[in-house]
Amino acid sequence: TKRLVEILKNCGANIKLQEHMHEHFTIIDEEIVWYGSMNFLSRAKADDNLMREKSKDVAQELLEISFG
């Protein structure tokens, strides 16, 4: 996971990690939200699910709830 995070950061991605947090989401361009049970930094399982939402409000709310 640490190696993947470094690769993504070197490519210009802004990554925030929170230990002991069970929420799984990714925000792209401050408005595209992928949210679900999939762990984005590991292999997907057959029963993982994802929902895509395009909303700056939803993205901002998730960031505020998760990171303050």
Helices and strands as residue ranges (DSSP letters): H 2-10, E 25-28, E 32-36, E 50-54, H 56-67
